[in-house]
């Protein structure tokens, strides 16, 4: 699975939208609703993000 900007993941009732995907880092927003624009912005390494979404489901 290749990480891309704009992907939406669902994990434990929380939605994670990838805002920016760089070579070593990922910026994402943690959202309560899948189509809301308000959310908390986070930045982690790609490795950390992949560990976070291990049990998550990619939404279309």
N, C-alpha and C positions, 0 to 999 in steps of 0.2 A: 504494500500500500504506500503510495506516494502522498506526502502531505502537500496540500495546495491551499492558497489563499481563498477564503470564503467557505471552506468546508465547515459543516456543522455536525458536532458530535453530541450525543446524549449519554450522560452518565449519572446514575442515581438521582434522577429528577432535575438535574442541572444541565444546561446547554453550554457548550464550548464552541465558539466561532473563531476560526483562525483569521486574524486580521492581517498579519504580515509573517511570511515565512522566509527566513534567511538561511544561509548555509549552516550556521551553528545555533541559531536562536529562533524561537517562535514567540510572537506576540499574539495573545488571544484575549477574548472577552468572555467572562463568565456571566451567563444570562439566565433569567428566571423563565422567560418565554422565548420560544425559538425565533420570533419575528420582531422582537423589540430591539431597539437600538441602544437602550440604556443598559449598562453593565459595567462590571469592574474589569479594568485592563490589567493584564499580567504579562510578564516576560520571563520565559524559562528557556533552558537549553532544549534542543530537539530530543535528546535522550530522555530528559525529565518528562517532556510532553508525551512521548511515546509510552512511557511507563504509566502516565496518568490515564491514557485512553486505551489501555490494554483490554479492559472489560467494557469499554464504551461501544456504542453503536453509531455508525456513520449514517446520517440522514440524507435523503436525496435533495 
